[in-house]
């Protein structure tokens, strides 16, 4: 229900000031009544953001988004900036973890707001070219694909790939996850040849980081097996499925020995 307290009027904003929707970046017409630092274009996006992430971080956003008073001491300013940086880093980690949980549960719509929030704070801290953006892009791409929006998924993954190409120090696990997600999108489109090439990259980077027999590598092999299964190449598919089972069996055996 719309009330006078959650409605904003763009023409009443100070000159040069624009408030944009938290989810789509369109001009805002609504504001969160609780924190009053978060804006939306309509009720639907406010509802989506609230149940996706905002109800969990509403009050935490206030000190990160309100105008900061002037502090005369450089030491005080530095301490405040350091404190804000730590809070933003914690919020990035938290919002991503919530989004990742929703992905695991198959709740793709609710996974999007947290990833969008983390993306904004990464840009604030590190800029638009930082490789730290990639995990958020990957979550958004996977969620979009889960919702059947393949063109939007392609856009997010292209942004992630472009960021990685421009970076000289991207962690190997992120590279592995990027190429796996690109391959998953190509599988959804039926482009199996390109998917196999990207899964080869996935397996290479995962093996470099974790070792060739580590269970972290198994996801790439499993997807390759699925492709060969769909192509009717059952002998190759069965061999790869067995390899995946052996990797997980080794993990289970190692866990039992530790216990």
C-alpha positions in Angstrom: 0.0 0.0 0.0 1.4 3.4 -1.0 1.5 6.1 1.6 2.6 9.8 1.6 5.7 8.8 3.6 7.0 6.3 1.1 6.3 8.4 -2.0 8.9 10.8 -3.4 8.6 13.3 -6.2 11.6 13.7 -8.6 10.7 17.4 -9.3 11.1 18.1 -5.6 14.7 16.8 -5.5 17.5 19.3 -5.1 19.0 20.5 -8.4 21.4 17.9 -9.8 20.3 15.2 -7.3 18.8 12.0 -8.7 17.5 9.1 -6.7 17.4 5.8 -8.6 15.6 2.5 -8.0 17.7 0.0 -6.0 17.1 -2.8 -8.5 16.8 -1.3 -12.0 18.3 2.2 -11.7 15.2 3.9 -13.1 14.1 7.2 -11.6 12.7 6.6 -8.1 9.1 7.4 -6.9 9.2 5.5 -3.6 11.5 5.4 -0.6 11.8 2.8 2.2 9.9 4.3 5.2 12.2 2.5 7.7 15.7 3.5 6.6 14.8 6.4 4.3 18.0 5.9 2.3 16.8 3.3 -0.2 14.7 4.2 -3.3 12.5 2.3 -5.8 10.7 2.9 -9.0 7.5 1.0 -8.0 5.9 -1.2 -5.4 7.0 -4.4 -7.1 10.7 -3.6 -7.0 10.4 -2.5 -3.3 8.6 -5.8 -2.5 11.2 -7.8 -4.4 14.1 -6.1 -2.6 12.5 -6.3 0.8 12.1 -10.1 0.7 15.3 -10.7 -1.1 17.7 -8.7 1.1 16.5 -5.3 2.4 14.6 -6.6 5.5 17.9 -8.1 6.7 20.1 -5.0 6.1 17.7 -2.1 6.2 19.1 -0.4 9.3 22.7 -1.3 8.4 22.4 0.9 5.3 21.7 4.1 7.2 25.2 4.9 8.4 26.6 3.9 4.9 24.3 6.2 2.9 23.5 9.3 5.0 25.6 12.5 4.4 28.6 12.5 6.6 29.3 15.5 8.8 32.6 17.3 8.5 35.3 16.3 10.9 38.1 18.8 11.5 40.7 16.2 12.5 42.4 14.1 9.7 42.8 11.3 12.2 39.1 11.3 12.9 38.3 11.3 9.2 40.6 8.4 8.6 39.2 6.4 11.4 35.7 7.0 10.2 36.6 6.1 6.6 38.3 2.9 7.8 35.2 2.0 9.9 32.9 2.6 6.9 35.1 0.5 4.6 35.0 -2.4 7.0 31.2 -2.2 7.3 30.9 -2.2 3.5 33.2 -5.2 3.1 31.1 -7.1 5.7 27.9 -6.1 3.9 29.3 -7.3 0.5 30.2 -10.7 2.1 26.8 -11.0 3.8 24.6 -10.0 0.9 26.5 -12.4 -1.4 26.1 -15.3 1.0 22.4 -14.7 1.2 22.1 -14.6 -2.5 24.2 -17.7 -2.9 21.9 -19.5 -0.4 18.8 -18.6 -2.5 20.6 -19.9 -5.6 21.2 -23.2 -3.9 17.5 -23.3 -2.9 16.4 -22.5 -6.5 14.8 -19.3 -5.4 16.3 -17.2 -8.2 14.1 -14.1 -7.9 15.2 -13.6 -4.2 18.8 -14.2 -5.1 19.0 -11.0 -7.3 18.6 -8.2 -4.7 21.5 -9.2 -2.5 23.8 -9.6 -5.5 22.7 -6.2 -6.8 23.5 -4.7 -3.3 26.9 -6.3 -3.2 27.6 -5.1 -6.7 26.9 -1.5 -5.7 29.2 -1.6 -2.7 32.0 -3.3 -4.6 31.9 -0.4 -7.2 31.9 2.1 -4.4 35.0 0.5 -2.8 37.0 -0.7 -5.8 35.6 0.9 -9.0 33.9 -0.5 -12.0 36.9 -2.5 -13.3 37.6 -4.4 -10.2 37.7 -8.2 -10.4 35.9 -8.2 -7.1 32.7 -7.5 -9.2 32.8 -10.9 -10.8 31.3 -13.0 -8.0 28.3 -10.7 -8.0 27.9 -10.8 -11.8 28.1 -14.6 -11.6 25.3 -14.8 -9.1 23.2 -12.4 -11.2 23.9 -14.4 -14.3 23.0 -17.7 -12.7 19.8 -16.3 -11.2 18.7 -14.8 -14.5 19.3 -18.1 -16.3 17.3 -19.8 -13.6 14.4 -17.4 -14.3 14.7 -18.2 -18.0 16.0 -14.8 -18.9 18.9 -15.9 -21.1 19.6 -12.6 -22.7 20.0 -10.9 -19.2 22.2 -13.8 -18.1 24.4 -13.3 -21.2 24.8 -9.7 -20.3 25.9 -10.3 -16.8 28.4 -13.0 -17.8 29.8 -10.8 -20.6 30.4 -8.1 -18.0 32.1 -10.7 -15.8 34.3 -11.9 -18.7 35.2 -8.4 -19.7 36.2 -7.6 -16.2 38.4 -10.8 -16.0 40.0 -10.0 -19.4 41.0 -6.6 -18.1 42.4 -8.0 -14.9 45.9 -9.5 -14.5 45.3 -11.1 -11.1 42.0 -12.9 -11.2 41.9 -15.8 -8.7 41.8 -19.2 -10.3 38.5 -20.3 -8.6 36.7 -17.3 -10.0 38.0 -18.1 -13.5 36.8 -21.7 -13.1 33.4 -20.5 -11.9 33.1 -18.0 -14.8 33.8 -20.5 -17.5 31.5 -23.0 -15.9 28.6 -20.5 -15.8 29.3 -19.4 -19.4 29.2 -23.1 -20.4 25.9 -23.6 -18.5 24.3 -20.8 -20.5 25.6 -22.2 -23.7 24.2 -25.6 -22.8 20.8 -24.0 -22.2 21.1 -22.5 -25.7 22.1 -25.8 -27.2 25.6 -24.6 -28.2 27.4 -27.8 -27.0 30.7 -27.2 -28.9 31.3 -23.9 -27.2 30.2 -25.2 -23.9 32.7 -28.0 -24.1 35.5 -25.5 -24.8 34.5 -23.4 -21.8 34.2 -26.5 -19.5 37.7 -27.4 -20.5 38.8 -24.0 -19.2 36.8 -24.6 -16.1 38.5 -27.9 -15.4 41.9 -26.5 -16.2 41.7 -23.6 -13.7 40.0 -25.7 -11.0 42.7 -28.3 -11.4 45.4 -25.7 -11.1 43.9 -24.4 -7.9 42.7 -27.6 -6.2 44.4 -30.5 -7.9 43.2 -32.8 -10.7 41.3 -35.2 -8.5 39.7 -32.7 -6.1 35.9 -32.7 -5.9 35.9 -29.0 -6.9 36.8 -30.1 -10.4 34.0 -32.6 -10.6 31.3 -30.1 -11.6 33.0 -29.5 -15.0 33.3 -33.2 -15.7 29.6 -33.7 -14.7 28.4 -31.0 -17.2 30.6 -32.5 -19.9 29.1 -35.9 -19.2 25.6 -34.4 -19.5 26.5 -33.0 -22.9 27.7 -36.4 -24.2 24.7 -38.1 -22.7 22.4 -35.7 -24.6 24.4 -36.4 -27.8 23.9 -40.2 -27.3 27.6 -40.8 -26.6 26.9 -43.1 -23.7 30.3 -44.7 -23.3 32.0 -41.4 -22.9 29.2 -40.1 -20.6 29.4 -43.2 -18.4 33.1 -42.9 -18.1 32.9 -39.3 -17.0 30.0 -40.0 -14.5 32.2 -42.7 -12.9 35.0 -40.2 -12.6 32.7 -37.7 -10.8 31.5 -40.5 -8.5 35.2 -41.4 -7.7 36.0 -37.8 -6.8 33.2 -37.5 -4.4 33.9 -41.0 -3.0 37.5 -39.9 -2.3 36.1 -36.8 -0.5 33.7 -38.9 1.6 36.5 -41.3 2.5 38.8 -38.5 3.6 36.1 -37.0 5.7 35.4 -40.3 7.4 39.1 -40.7 8.2 39.2 -37.3 9.9 36.2 -38.2 12.0 
